[in-house]
């Protein structure tokens, strides 16, 4: 079931505590259906969704559709995706348009009323969490679903819930941990500690890994299998500084022969990419990925649809022989001035879909394992994994020979390999404790407290138990 069609059924402008009261999830409240099936009286009830395998699976697939849909935010939506907004907040993108909320994010001067940050970073993750909670409740209460599908839905739902919480905890710090659809018990929920959130993330992922099969449930890699979960676990353990588990999970993925680094960098983001671990299937008519739609520039002066170009300092930081600079950065010029744009995705418009939006790919696993090995004192092992990425980019072997220099080299390699992908740079600067040093030098309005975004003011107004982050 790869046709991840969506219908926009949730009004993002309604306000509520922890977003639960506006989530008109089809499983609990009569609303416009978000799954592509015929329903009596335009309503979807718990009983209908969970009385057969087809409708239950459609409810699950609808979540993926909303993650990739243009305008949905969080993943690849209209100027509100994690990739776009975190690129603005870090030192990857320069905003050249006039939208006030995006100017604030680019200048690290975000106010709690910023709707771009709220919609992209806060609203949509909690929507996904609510919907996954509803799926878990629904399959638990149903006696009509096959055991095979029940296991599959449970695994994918827990993976998606963990995925959403990972971004919430890294963007906002302490956040409410919502594991139920019971509005009465959640509408005034307080913030849980980062440690509690991470504990739930790990729990969900470990359980999902045990539930999901080795094979993908689709012919392409657009829904998770066991190795997708391991790839994410490797990242989570890296962030938790659990080096042994980070190495083990990355090694589990790297040992699978179905994943290989693409020799040609122009093939990395194709739907057929051999290094893809998890991708999202585009579903907007006339487009391939939203990254290509938002970032690609065809004329000078640049007028990207997203309103942002690649930061000039990033473009110039690449080694001149680095083939990522040649293949993944586009340029437009008037003969005097030059503007740069992200060009990992090559198609701005086009009804024939040949590119999928990449979420996890193999190169990250090499870099995770390299860092874990370096932290554990395995210098030669770390060098070997790092050199896999460097050599693919036509760069020589690293000259780093001890833990400190290797970790710094890996940090820099992550900057060049993973730029404009799912907030890696923003999170890395925070994780390495280098946000003040790097962003403070290039962002005049930077404050140390900017490493976390403000809890949206409207949600604090609706929930007196929510507190604000420092600095706001």
DRENDO-1510 file (C-alpha; in Angstrom, 1 decimal, always signed):
<recs>
REC; n; res; u; v; w
REC; 1; UNK; +0.0; +0.0; +0.0 .
REC; 2; UNK; +2.3; +2.7; -1.2 .
REC; 3; UNK; -0.2; +5.2; -2.4 .
REC; 4; UNK; +0.0; +7.4; +0.7 .
REC; 5; UNK; -2.9; +9.7; -0.2 .
REC; 6; UNK; -4.0; +12.3; +2.3 .
REC; 7; UNK; -6.8; +14.6; +3.0 .
REC; 8; UNK; -6.2; +17.7; +5.1 .
REC; 9; UNK; -8.6; +17.1; +7.9 .
REC; 10; UNK; -7.1; +18.9; +10.9 .
REC; 11; UNK; -7.4; +22.6; +11.4 .
REC; 12; UNK; -4.0; +23.7; +12.6 .
REC; 13; UNK; -5.2; +27.1; +13.7 .
REC; 14; UNK; -7.4; +25.8; +16.5 .
REC; 15; UNK; -5.8; +26.0; +19.9 .
REC; 16; UNK; -5.9; +23.6; +22.7 .
REC; 17; UNK; -3.8; +22.2; +25.6 .
REC; 18; UNK; -1.2; +19.9; +24.3 .
REC; 19; UNK; -3.2; +20.0; +21.0 .
REC; 20; UNK; -5.4; +17.2; +22.0 .
REC; 21; UNK; -8.7; +19.1; +21.8 .
REC; 22; UNK; -8.2; +20.1; +18.2 .
REC; 23; UNK; -7.0; +16.7; +16.9 .
REC; 24; UNK; -10.2; +15.6; +15.2 .
REC; 25; UNK; -8.9; +12.1; +14.8 .
REC; 26; UNK; -11.2; +10.1; +12.9 .
REC; 27; UNK; -10.9; +7.3; +15.4 .
REC; 28; UNK; -12.7; +9.2; +18.1 .
REC; 29; UNK; -14.6; +12.2; +16.6 .
REC; 30; UNK; -16.8; +12.5; +13.5 .
REC; 31; UNK; -14.8; +14.6; +11.0 .
REC; 32; UNK; -13.6; +14.6; +7.5 .
REC; 33; UNK; -12.0; +11.3; +6.7 .
REC; 34; UNK; -8.3; +11.2; +6.3 .
REC; 35; UNK; -8.3; +7.7; +4.8 .
REC; 36; UNK; -9.3; +7.0; +1.2 .
REC; 37; UNK; -12.3; +4.7; +1.8 .
REC; 38; UNK; -16.0; +5.2; +1.5 .
REC; 39; UNK; -17.6; +5.8; +4.9 .
REC; 40; UNK; -21.3; +5.9; +5.9 .
REC; 41; UNK; -22.5; +9.5; +6.5 .
REC; 42; UNK; -18.9; +10.9; +6.1 .
REC; 43; UNK; -18.1; +9.6; +9.6 .
REC; 44; UNK; -15.4; +7.3; +10.8 .
REC; 45; UNK; -16.0; +5.6; +14.1 .
REC; 46; UNK; -13.7; +3.4; +16.2 .
REC; 47; UNK; -15.8; +0.4; +15.3 .
REC; 48; UNK; -15.5; +1.0; +11.6 .
REC; 49; UNK; -11.8; +1.7; +11.5 .
REC; 50; UNK; -10.9; -1.4; +13.5 .
REC; 51; UNK; -13.4; -3.9; +12.2 .
REC; 52; UNK; -11.3; -4.9; +9.3 .
REC; 53; UNK; -7.7; -5.0; +8.2 .
REC; 54; UNK; -8.0; -2.6; +5.3 .
REC; 55; UNK; -9.5; +0.3; +7.1 .
REC; 56; UNK; -7.1; -0.1; +10.1 .
REC; 57; UNK; -4.1; -0.1; +7.8 .
REC; 58; UNK; -5.5; +2.9; +5.9 .
REC; 59; UNK; -5.6; +4.8; +9.2 .
REC; 60; UNK; -1.9; +4.0; +9.7 .
REC; 61; UNK; -0.9; +5.0; +6.2 .
REC; 62; UNK; -2.8; +8.3; +6.5 .
REC; 63; UNK; -0.1; +9.3; +9.0 .
REC; 64; UNK; +2.7; +8.9; +6.5 .
REC; 65; UNK; +0.7; +10.8; +4.0 .
REC; 66; UNK; +0.3; +13.8; +6.3 .
REC; 67; UNK; +4.0; +13.7; +7.1 .
REC; 68; UNK; +5.0; +14.3; +3.5 .
REC; 69; UNK; +2.0; +16.4; +2.4 .
REC; 70; UNK; +2.8; +19.9; +1.3 .
REC; 71; UNK; +1.5; +22.2; +4.0 .
REC; 72; UNK; +1.5; +19.6; +6.8 .
REC; 73; UNK; +4.7; +20.8; +8.5 .
REC; 74; UNK; +7.0; +18.7; +10.6 .
REC; 75; UNK; +8.6; +16.6; +7.9 .
REC; 76; UNK; +8.4; +18.4; +4.6 .
REC; 77; UNK; +5.5; +20.9; +4.7 .
REC; 78; UNK; +5.2; +24.3; +3.3 .
REC; 79; UNK; +8.0; +26.3; +5.0 .
REC; 80; UNK; +7.3; +24.6; +8.3 .
REC; 81; UNK; +9.3; +21.4; +8.1 .
REC; 82; UNK; +12.0; +20.4; +10.5 .
REC; 83; UNK; +14.5; +20.5; +7.7 .
REC; 84; UNK; +13.6; +24.0; +6.6 .
REC; 85; UNK; +13.1; +25.7; +10.0 .
REC; 86; UNK; +16.1; +24.1; +11.7 .
REC; 87; UNK; +18.2; +25.0; +8.7 .
REC; 88; UNK; +17.2; +28.6; +9.2 .
REC; 89; UNK; +17.9; +28.5; +12.9 .
REC; 90; UNK; +21.4; +26.9; +12.4 .
REC; 91; UNK; +24.0; +28.2; +10.0 .
REC; 92; UNK; +22.7; +26.4; +6.9 .
REC; 93; UNK; +20.1; +28.7; +5.3 .
REC; 94; UNK; +19.8; +32.4; +4.8 .
REC; 95; UNK; +16.3; +33.7; +4.6 .
REC; 96; UNK; +15.8; +36.3; +1.8 .
REC; 97; UNK; +12.1; +36.9; +2.0 .
REC; 98; UNK; +9.8; +38.9; +4.2 .
REC; 99; UNK; +7.7; +36.4; +6.3 .
REC; 100; UNK; +8.2; +37.7; +9.9 .
REC; 101; UNK; +8.0; +34.3; +11.6 .
REC; 102; UNK; +10.8; +32.9; +9.4 .
REC; 103; UNK; +12.9; +36.0; +9.8 .
REC; 104; UNK; +12.7; +35.4; +13.6 .
REC; 105; UNK; +13.8; +31.8; +13.3 .
REC; 106; UNK; +16.7; +32.7; +10.9 .
REC; 107; UNK; +17.8; +35.4; +13.3 .
REC; 108; UNK; +17.3; +33.3; +16.5 .
REC; 109; UNK; +14.9; +35.9; +17.8 .
REC; 110; UNK; +11.8; +33.6; +18.1 .
REC; 111; UNK; +8.9; +34.8; +20.2 .
REC; 112; UNK; +6.4; +32.4; +21.8 .
REC; 113; UNK; +3.7; +33.6; +19.5 .
REC; 114; UNK; +5.6; +32.5; +16.4 .
REC; 115; UNK; +3.1; +30.3; +14.5 .
REC; 116; UNK; +5.7; +28.9; +12.0 .
REC; 117; UNK; +7.7; +27.4; +14.9 .
REC; 118; UNK; +4.5; +26.2; +16.6 .
REC; 119; UNK; +2.9; +24.6; +13.6 .
REC; 120; UNK; +6.1; +22.9; +12.3 .
REC; 121; UNK; +7.8; +21.9; +15.6 .
REC; 122; UNK; +4.9; +21.5; +18.1 .
REC; 123; UNK; +1.5; +21.0; +16.5 .
REC; 124; UNK; +2.3; +18.3; +13.9 .
REC; 125; UNK; +4.4; +16.1; +16.2 .
REC; 126; UNK; +1.6; +16.0; +18.8 .
REC; 127; UNK; -0.9; +15.3; +16.1 .
REC; 128; UNK; +1.1; +12.3; +15.1 .
REC; 129; UNK; +1.4; +11.2; +18.7 .
REC; 130; UNK; -2.3; +11.5; +19.3 .
REC; 131; UNK; -3.0; +9.5; +16.2 .
REC; 132; UNK; -0.5; +6.8; +17.1 .
REC; 133; UNK; -2.0; +6.6; +20.6 .
REC; 134; UNK; -5.4; +6.2; +19.0 .
REC; 135; UNK; -4.1; +3.4; +16.8 .
REC; 136; UNK; -2.6; +1.6; +19.7 .
REC; 137; UNK; -5.8; +1.9; +21.7 .
REC; 138; UNK; -7.9; +0.8; +18.7 .
REC; 139; UNK; -5.9; -2.3; +17.9 .
REC; 140; UNK; -5.8; -3.3; +21.6 .
REC; 141; UNK; -9.6; -3.1; +21.8 .
REC; 142; UNK; -10.4; -4.7; +18.5 .
REC; 143; UNK; -11.1; -8.4; +18.0 .
REC; 144; UNK; -11.6; -8.1; +14.3 .
REC; 145; UNK; -8.0; -7.6; +13.1 .
REC; 146; UNK; -5.6; -10.2; +12.0 .
REC; 147; UNK; -2.7; -10.9; +14.4 .
REC; 148; UNK; -0.2; -10.1; +11.7 .
REC; 149; UNK; -1.6; -6.6; +11.0 .
REC; 150; UNK; -2.1; -5.9; +14.7 .
REC; 151; UNK; +1.6; -6.6; +15.3 .
REC; 152; UNK; +2.6; -4.5; +12.3 .
REC; 153; UNK; +0.4; -1.5; +13.3 .
REC; 154; UNK; +1.7; -1.7; +16.9 .
REC; 155; UNK; +5.3; -1.7; +15.7 .
REC; 156; UNK; +4.9; +1.2; +13.3 .
REC; 157; UNK; +2.8; +3.3; +15.7 .
REC; 158; UNK; +5.4; +3.0; +18.4 .
REC; 159; UNK; +8.1; +3.9; +16.0 .
REC; 160; UNK; +6.2; +7.0; +14.8 .
REC; 161; UNK; +5.5; +8.0; +18.3 .
REC; 162; UNK; +9.1; +7.7; +19.3 .
REC; 163; UNK; +10.1; +9.6; +16.1 .
REC; 164; UNK; +7.8; +12.5; +17.0 .
REC; 165; UNK; +9.0; +12.7; +20.6 .
REC; 166; UNK; +12.6; +12.7; +19.5 .
REC; 167; UNK; +12.1; +16.0; +17.7 .
REC; 168; UNK; +9.9; +17.5; +20.4 .
REC; 169; UNK; +12.5; +16.8; +23.2 .
REC; 170; UNK; +15.4; +18.1; +21.1 .
REC; 171; UNK; +13.6; +21.2; +20.0 .
REC; 172; UNK; +11.8; +22.1; +23.3 .
REC; 173; UNK; +13.5; +20.1; +26.1 .
REC; 174; UNK; +11.0; +19.0; +28.7 .
REC; 175; UNK; +7.6; +18.3; +27.0 .
REC; 176; UNK; +4.4; +16.6; +28.1 .
REC; 177; UNK; +4.5; +12.8; +27.7 .
REC; 178; UNK; +1.1; +11.8; +26.2 .
REC; 179; UNK; +0.4; +8.1; +25.9 .
REC; 180; UNK; -3.4; +8.1; +25.8 .
REC; 181; UNK; -6.2; +9.7; +23.8 .
REC; 182; UNK; -8.1; +10.5; +27.0 .
REC; 183; UNK; -8.5; +14.3; +26.8 .
REC; 184; UNK; -9.6; +14.6; +30.4 .
REC; 185; UNK; -6.3; +13.2; +31.7 .
REC; 186; UNK; -4.1; +15.0; +29.3 .
REC; 187; UNK; -5.5; +18.5; +28.6 .
REC; 188; UNK; -3.7; +20.0; +31.6 .
REC; 189; UNK; -0.6; +17.8; +31.5 .
REC; 190; UNK; +2.7; +19.1; +32.8 .
REC; 191; UNK; +6.1; +18.9; +31.1 .
REC; 192; UNK; +8.0; +15.7; +31.7 .
REC; 193; UNK; +11.8; +15.7; +31.9 .
REC; 194; UNK; +14.0; +15.0; +29.0 .
REC; 195; UNK; +15.1; +11.8; +30.7 .
REC; 196; UNK; +11.5; +10.6; +31.0 .
REC; 197; UNK; +10.9; +11.4; +27.3 .
REC; 198; UNK; +14.1; +9.6; +26.2 .
REC; 199; UNK; +13.2; +6.6; +28.3 .
REC; 200; UNK; +9.9; +6.4; +26.5 .
REC; 201; UNK; +11.5; +6.8; +23.1 .
REC; 202; UNK; +13.9; +3.9; +23.8 .
REC; 203; UNK; +11.1; +1.8; +25.2 .
REC; 204; UNK; +8.9; +2.4; +22.1 .
REC; 205; UNK; +11.8; +1.7; +19.7 .
REC; 206; UNK; +13.0; -1.5; +21.5 .
REC; 207; UNK; +9.4; -2.8; +21.4 .
REC; 208; UNK; +9.0; -1.7; +17.8 .
REC; 209; UNK; +12.2; -3.5; +16.7 .
REC; 210; UNK; +10.9; -6.7; +18.3 .
REC; 211; UNK; +7.6; -6.4; +16.6 .
REC; 212; UNK; +8.6; -5.4; +13.0 .
REC; 213; UNK; +10.0; -7.8; +10.4 .
REC; 214; UNK; +13.3; -7.7; +8.6 .
REC; 215; UNK; +11.5; -7.1; +5.3 .
REC; 216; UNK; +9.7; -3.8; +4.4 .
REC; 217; UNK; +5.9; -4.0; +4.4 .
REC; 218; UNK; +6.1; -2.3; +1.0 .
REC; 219; UNK; +8.1; -2.9; -2.2 .
REC; 220; UNK; +10.0; +0.4; -1.6 .
REC; 221; UNK; +11.4; +1.7; +1.7 .
REC; 222; UNK; +8.6; +4.0; +2.7 .
REC; 223; UNK; +7.4; +2.3; +5.8 .
REC; 224; UNK; +9.7; +1.0; +8.6 .
REC; 225; UNK; +11.1; -2.4; +9.1 .
REC; 226; UNK; +13.4; -3.7; +11.9 .
REC; 227; UNK; +16.4; -2.0; +10.4 .
REC; 228; UNK; +14.7; +1.4; +10.2 .
REC; 229; UNK; +14.1; +1.1; +13.9 .
REC; 230; UNK; +17.7; +0.1; +14.5 .
REC; 231; UNK; +18.9; +3.1; +12.5 .
REC; 232; UNK; +16.8; +5.4; +14.7 .
REC; 233; UNK; +17.9; +3.6; +17.9 .
REC; 234; UNK; +21.5; +4.2; +16.8 .
REC; 235; UNK; +20.9; +7.9; +16.6 .
REC; 236; UNK; +19.0; +8.0; +19.9 .
REC; 237; UNK; +21.8; +6.2; +21.7 .
REC; 238; UNK; +24.3; +8.5; +20.2 .
REC; 239; UNK; +22.4; +11.5; +21.6 .
REC; 240; UNK; +22.2; +9.7; +25.0 .
REC; 241; UNK; +26.0; +9.1; +24.8 .
REC; 242; UNK; +25.4; +5.4; +25.1 .
REC; 243; UNK; +28.3; +4.6; +22.8 .
REC; 244; UNK; +28.1; +0.8; +23.1 .
REC; 245; UNK; +24.5; +0.6; +22.1 .
REC; 246; UNK; +25.0; +3.2; +19.4 .
REC; 247; UNK; +27.7; +1.2; +17.8 .
REC; 248; UNK; +25.8; -2.1; +18.1 .
REC; 249; UNK; +22.6; -0.7; +16.5 .
REC; 250; UNK; +24.5; +1.0; +13.7 .
REC; 251; UNK; +26.5; -2.2; +13.1 .
REC; 252; UNK; +23.3; -4.1; +12.8 .
REC; 253; UNK; +22.1; -1.9; +10.0 .
REC; 254; UNK; +25.5; -1.7; +8.3 .
REC; 255; UNK; +25.7; -5.5; +8.3 .
REC; 256; UNK; +22.6; -5.8; +6.1 .
REC; 257; UNK; +23.7; -6.2; +2.5 .
REC; 258; UNK; +20.6; -4.6; +1.1 .
REC; 259; UNK; +22.0; -1.2; +2.1 .
REC; 260; UNK; +25.0; +0.1; +0.3 .
REC; 261; UNK; +26.5; +3.6; -0.3 .
REC; 262; UNK; +25.7; +4.9; -3.7 .
REC; 263; UNK; +28.9; +5.6; -5.7 .
REC; 264; UNK; +27.2; +8.3; -7.6 .
REC; 265; UNK; +26.1; +11.1; -5.3 .
REC; 266; UNK; +23.4; +12.1; -7.8 .
REC; 267; UNK; +21.7; +8.7; -7.1 .
REC; 268; UNK; +21.5; +9.1; -3.3 .
REC; 269; UNK; +18.1; +10.7; -3.1 .
REC; 270; UNK; +16.4; +8.7; -5.8 .
REC; 271; UNK; +13.5; +6.4; -5.0 .
REC; 272; UNK; +15.8; +3.5; -6.0 .
REC; 273; UNK; +18.7; +4.6; -3.7 .
REC; 274; UNK; +20.5; +1.6; -2.3 .
REC; 275; UNK; +21.6; +3.7; +0.8 .
REC; 276; UNK; +18.0; +4.6; +1.7 .
REC; 277; UNK; +16.9; +3.2; +4.9 .
REC; 278; UNK; +13.6; +5.1; +5.3 .
REC; 279; UNK; +12.0; +7.5; +2.8 .
REC; 280; UNK; +8.7; +9.3; +2.5 .
REC; 281; UNK; +6.7; +8.8; -0.7 .
REC; 282; UNK; +5.7; +12.1; -2.3 .
REC; 283; UNK; +2.0; +12.6; -2.8 .
REC; 284; UNK; +1.5; +16.1; -4.1 .
REC; 285; UNK; +0.4; +16.1; -7.7 .
REC; 286; UNK; +2.9; +17.6; -10.1 .
REC; 287; UNK; +5.8; +17.5; -7.6 .
REC; 288; UNK; +8.5; +15.1; -6.5 .
REC; 289; UNK; +9.9; +16.0; -3.1 .
REC; 290; UNK; +9.0; +19.2; -1.2 .
REC; 291; UNK; +12.7; +19.7; -0.6 .
REC; 292; UNK; +13.2; +20.1; -4.3 .
REC; 293; UNK; +10.2; +22.3; -4.6 .
REC; 294; UNK; +11.2; +24.6; -1.9 .
REC; 295; UNK; +15.0; +24.9; -2.4 .
REC; 296; UNK; +15.8; +24.7; -6.1 .
REC; 297; UNK; +16.6; +28.0; -7.8 .
REC; 298; UNK; +16.5; +28.6; -11.5 .
REC; 299; UNK; +17.3; +32.3; -11.9 .
REC; 300; UNK; +19.2; +35.2; -10.6 .
REC; 301; UNK; +18.4; +37.1; -8.4 .
REC; 302; UNK; +17.3; +33.9; -6.6 .
REC; 303; UNK; +13.7; +33.4; -5.8 .
REC; 304; UNK; +13.3; +30.0; -4.1 .
REC; 305; UNK; +9.7; +29.1; -3.3 .
REC; 306; UNK; +10.7; +28.6; +0.3 .
REC; 307; UNK; +12.4; +32.0; +0.4 .
REC; 308; UNK; +15.8; +30.8; +1.6 .
REC; 309; UNK; +19.1; +30.1; +0.0 .
REC; 310; UNK; +22.1; +28.1; +1.2 .
REC; 311; UNK; +24.3; +30.0; +3.6 .
REC; 312; UNK; +27.4; +31.3; +1.7 .
REC; 313; UNK; +29.7; +30.3; +4.5 .
REC; 314; UNK; +28.5; +26.7; +4.3 .
REC; 315; UNK; +29.0; +26.5; +0.6 .
REC; 316; UNK; +32.5; +27.9; +0.8 .
REC; 317; UNK; +33.5; +25.6; +3.7 .
REC; 318; UNK; +33.6; +22.5; +1.5 .
REC; 319; UNK; +37.0; +21.4; +0.2 .
REC; 320; UNK; +37.4; +22.3; -3.4 .
REC; 321; UNK; +37.7; +18.6; -4.4 .
REC; 322; UNK; +34.7; +17.5; -2.4 .
REC; 323; UNK; +32.3; +16.1; -4.9 .
REC; 324; UNK; +29.4; +16.8; -2.5 .
REC; 325; UNK; +30.1; +20.5; -3.2 .
REC; 326; UNK; +29.9; +19.8; -6.9 .
REC; 327; UNK; +26.8; +17.6; -6.9 .
REC; 328; UNK; +24.8; +18.7; -3.9 .
REC; 329; UNK; +25.1; +22.5; -4.1 .
REC; 330; UNK; +23.6; +24.5; -7.0 .
REC; 331; UNK; +24.5; +28.0; -8.1 .
REC; 332; UNK; +22.9; +30.8; -9.9 .
REC; 333; UNK; +24.8; +33.9; -10.9 .
REC; 334; UNK; +24.5; +37.2; -12.9 .
REC; 335; UNK; +28.1; +37.0; -13.8 .
REC; 336; UNK; +29.2; +39.1; -10.8 .
REC; 337; UNK; +27.3; +37.8; -7.7 .
REC; 338; UNK; +26.5; +34.1; -7.0 .
REC; 339; UNK; +23.8; +32.5; -4.9 .
REC; 340; UNK; +23.9; +28.9; -3.6 .
REC; 341; UNK; +21.0; +26.5; -3.0 .
REC; 342; UNK; +20.7; +23.0; -1.7 .
REC; 343; UNK; +20.6; +20.6; -4.7 .
REC; 344; UNK; +20.5; +17.2; -3.2 .
REC; 345; UNK; +17.1; +16.8; -4.8 .
REC; 346; UNK; +17.2; +17.7; -8.5 .
REC; 347; UNK; +13.6; +18.0; -9.4 .
REC; 348; UNK; +11.5; +21.2; -8.7 .
REC; 349; UNK; +8.4; +20.2; -10.6 .
REC; 350; UNK; +7.5; +17.0; -12.3 .
REC; 351; UNK; +4.6; +14.5; -12.3 .
REC; 352; UNK; +6.9; +11.5; -12.8 .
REC; 353; UNK; +8.2; +10.7; -9.3 .
REC; 354; UNK; +11.8; +9.5; -9.3 .
REC; 355; UNK; +12.9; +11.1; -6.0 .
REC; 356; UNK; +11.6; +10.2; -2.5 .
REC; 357; UNK; +12.2; +12.3; +0.6 .
REC; 358; UNK; +15.0; +10.8; +2.6 .
REC; 359; UNK; +14.7; +10.4; +6.3 .
REC; 360; UNK; +17.3; +7.8; +7.3 .
REC; 361; UNK; +20.2; +6.8; +5.1 .
REC; 362; UNK; +23.3; +4.7; +5.4 .
REC; 363; UNK; +25.9; +7.4; +5.6 .
REC; 364; UNK; +24.5; +8.6; +8.9 .
REC; 365; UNK; +25.0; +5.1; +10.3 .
REC; 366; UNK; +28.7; +5.1; +9.3 .
REC; 367; UNK; +29.1; +8.5; +11.0 .
REC; 368; UNK; +27.3; +7.3; +14.1 .
REC; 369; UNK; +29.4; +4.2; +14.4 .
REC; 370; UNK; +32.6; +6.2; +13.8 .
REC; 371; UNK; +31.8; +8.6; +16.6 .
REC; 372; UNK; +30.8; +5.7; +19.0 .
REC; 373; UNK; +34.0; +3.9; +18.2 .
REC; 374; UNK; +36.1; +7.0; +18.7 .
REC; 375; UNK; +34.4; +7.6; +22.1 .
REC; 376; UNK; +35.2; +4.0; +23.0 .
REC; 377; UNK; +38.9; +4.3; +22.1 .
REC; 378; UNK; +38.7; +2.3; +18.8 .
REC; 379; UNK; +40.7; +4.8; +16.8 .
REC; 380; UNK; +41.3; +2.7; +13.7 .
REC; 381; UNK; +37.7; +1.5; +13.6 .
REC; 382; UNK; +36.5; +5.1; +13.8 .
REC; 383; UNK; +38.9; +6.2; +11.1 .
REC; 384; UNK; +37.7; +3.4; +8.8 .
REC; 385; UNK; +34.0; +4.3; +9.1 .
REC; 386; UNK; +34.8; +8.0; +8.7 .
REC; 387; UNK; +36.9; +7.3; +5.6 .
REC; 388; UNK; +34.0; +5.5; +4.0 .
REC; 389; UNK; +32.2; +8.8; +3.8 .
REC; 390; UNK; +35.2; +10.9; +3.0 .
REC; 391; UNK; +36.4; +8.6; +0.2 .
REC; 392; UNK; +32.9; +8.5; -1.4 .
REC; 393; UNK; +33.2; +12.3; -1.6 .
REC; 394; UNK; +36.7; +12.0; -3.3 .
REC; 395; UNK; +38.4; +13.2; -0.1 .
REC; 396; UNK; +41.6; +11.5; +1.3 .
REC; 397; UNK; +41.6; +9.5; +4.5 .
REC; 398; UNK; +41.3; +11.5; +7.7 .
REC; 399; UNK; +44.5; +12.7; +9.4 .
REC; 400; UNK; +42.8; +12.6; +12.8 .
REC; 401; UNK; +44.6; +10.1; +15.1 .
REC; 402; UNK; +43.1; +10.5; +18.6 .
REC; 403; UNK; +39.7; +10.7; +20.1 .
REC; 404; UNK; +39.4; +14.5; +20.3 .
REC; 405; UNK; +40.6; +15.2; +16.8 .
REC; 406; UNK; +38.4; +12.3; +15.4 .
REC; 407; UNK; +35.3; +13.6; +17.1 .
REC; 408; UNK; +35.9; +17.1; +15.7 .
REC; 409; UNK; +36.5; +15.6; +12.2 .
REC; 410; UNK; +33.3; +13.5; +12.5 .
REC; 411; UNK; +31.4; +16.7; +13.5 .
REC; 412; UNK; +32.7; +18.5; +10.4 .
REC; 413; UNK; +31.9; +15.5; +8.2 .
REC; 414; UNK; +28.4; +15.4; +9.5 .
REC; 415; UNK; +28.1; +19.1; +8.6 .
REC; 416; UNK; +29.0; +18.4; +5.0 .
REC; 417; UNK; +27.3; +15.0; +4.5 .
REC; 418; UNK; +24.0; +15.7; +6.3 .
REC; 419; UNK; +23.4; +19.4; +5.6 .
REC; 420; UNK; +19.7; +20.4; +5.1 .
REC; 421; UNK; +18.5; +17.0; +6.3 .
REC; 422; UNK; +16.1; +16.8; +9.2 .
REC; 423; UNK; +17.9; +19.2; +11.5 .
REC; 424; UNK; +21.2; +17.3; +11.9 .
REC; 425; UNK; +23.3; +20.5; +12.1 .
REC; 426; UNK; +21.1; +22.3; +14.6 .
REC; 427; UNK; +21.0; +19.2; +16.9 .
REC; 428; UNK; +24.7; +18.5; +16.4 .
REC; 429; UNK; +25.7; +22.0; +17.5 .
REC; 430; UNK; +23.6; +21.6; +20.6 .
REC; 431; UNK; +24.8; +18.1; +21.3 .
REC; 432; UNK; +28.5; +19.0; +20.9 .
REC; 433; UNK; +28.0; +22.1; +23.1 .
REC; 434; UNK; +29.1; +24.4; +20.3 .
REC; 435; UNK; +26.0; +26.4; +19.6 .
REC; 436; UNK; +27.3; +29.5; +21.4 .
REC; 437; UNK; +30.7; +29.3; +19.7 .
REC; 438; UNK; +29.5; +28.7; +16.2 .
REC; 439; UNK; +26.1; +30.5; +16.1 .
REC; 440; UNK; +27.1; +33.2; +18.5 .
REC; 441; UNK; +29.8; +34.2; +16.0 .
REC; 442; UNK; +27.4; +34.6; +13.0 .
REC; 443; UNK; +24.0; +35.4; +14.6 .
REC; 444; UNK; +24.0; +38.9; +16.2 .
REC; 445; UNK; +20.9; +38.2; +18.2 .
REC; 446; UNK; +22.0; +34.8; +19.5 .
REC; 447; UNK; +21.6; +33.9; +23.2 .
REC; 448; UNK; +22.6; +30.7; +24.9 .
REC; 449; UNK; +18.9; +29.9; +25.7 .
REC; 450; UNK; +18.1; +29.9; +22.0 .
REC; 451; UNK; +19.2; +26.2; +21.8 .
REC; 452; UNK; +15.6; +25.5; +22.8 .
REC; 453; UNK; +12.5; +27.0; +21.1 .
REC; 454; UNK; +9.8; +28.6; +23.2 .
REC; 455; UNK; +6.7; +26.7; +24.3 .
REC; 456; UNK; +3.9; +28.2; +22.2 .
REC; 457; UNK; +2.2; +30.9; +24.2 .
REC; 458; UNK; -1.3; +29.9; +23.1 .
REC; 459; UNK; -0.7; +26.4; +24.6 .
REC; 460; UNK; +0.5; +27.9; +27.8 .
REC; 461; UNK; -2.6; +30.1; +27.9 .
REC; 462; UNK; -4.8; +27.0; +27.5 .
REC; 463; UNK; -2.9; +24.9; +30.0 .
REC; 464; UNK; -1.8; +26.6; +33.2 .
REC; 465; UNK; +0.5; +23.6; +34.0 .
REC; 466; UNK; +2.8; +24.3; +31.1 .
REC; 467; UNK; +5.8; +26.4; +31.9 .
REC; 468; UNK; +8.0; +28.4; +29.5 .
REC; 469; UNK; +11.6; +27.7; +28.5 .
REC; 470; UNK; +14.3; +30.1; +29.9 .
REC; 471; UNK; +14.9; +33.2; +27.9 .
REC; 472; UNK; +11.4; +33.6; +26.7 .
</recs>
